[in-house]
Amino acid sequence: MSATPAAERGTTTVAERAVRRIAERAATEALAPGEVEVRRGSAVVRGRRAEVGVTVALPYPAVLDEAGERVRSHVADRTARLTGLAVPSARVRVRELRVRVREEAEVTAAGPAGPPAAYEAVAAASEQAAESAAEQVVEPTGGSRPRRPWSPRRFPVAVLAFGGAAVCGLFLYDVVSVHGAGRPPARWRAPLMEWLTTHGPDSGTWPGAALAAAVFLLGVWLLVLALTPGRRRALPMAGPAAGVRAVLDRRAVATLLRDAVAELPGLTRVRVGVGRRRVRVRAGLAFGDLESARRTVAETAEEALAACGLARPPRLRVRVRAEPAWHGPGPPEADVPPTAAGATPGSTPR
């Protein structure tokens, strides 16, 4: 028998796929059975530490900060307990809200005589679930100041890493084959070196200058990707509690503003553009007073924008134009004196 302690006879490696499956299953156990649906999960294992994340759908109605915190803490604790890895935190992304089938069936069976509040709740939840444009991200943060979410930029980093590894591997193989195995250099290396010596940046020829400019622009692009957060479509929201960060997609803000303004009378078309610092609302008026409609549209858009709960509300610009078939309000009717009893409007009293 071996005298080596059991702890030193080998290592136990937990695959990232197993950690991801455990995190997904743990998310479904955070709330009542069947209330949390996992859309996607991720896991990265580095030594004895693991970073996990899940994208879930929560039932409507639900308090997002409380439900998200419960899911996050349960996923982190449960994954750490079952895998033996250190899971400092978990990233939970609430992608959509869904209506419970039982409640929806009850409201549908109630018919027109059902409570109006239930119909409004089901309609709002169905619209939000159908659009799936709003996105809430719940994760622990170090401070209370809201900030823009940082994009991982996996695709450009993967492309750049693959290209650099391929080029370096090709040169390394040729150098090792020449100096280690004594083989002659590759046919492409001698012409390439000769071309580089005669067409360098200091040679005054345009190929070298173009190559140097391309490398310079690539470096600038990499610096921009490293220093900017990205995810320009996400607007940070005011955190409802410490350790909770939420963002709202700009398309969701545009949809909310457009729906709120489109309900006003006299408007035929409404277009909304939402940027990171400015919101533009353009509407067409078919009838009514232009100045009054402009004030009403501005007030309605401001109320809808304030209801979004953004940390840095963008500035609002409203433009209301008259449609080709627009007609203003008619002149006030003049007071007509009452006629005598039994007399017609066109008769003359005797």
Summary of the structure (lengths in Angstrom):
residues: 350
radius of gyration: 32.7
end to end distance: 136.6
largest distance: 136.6
contacts: 870
relative contact order: 0.08
helix: 45%
strand: 21%
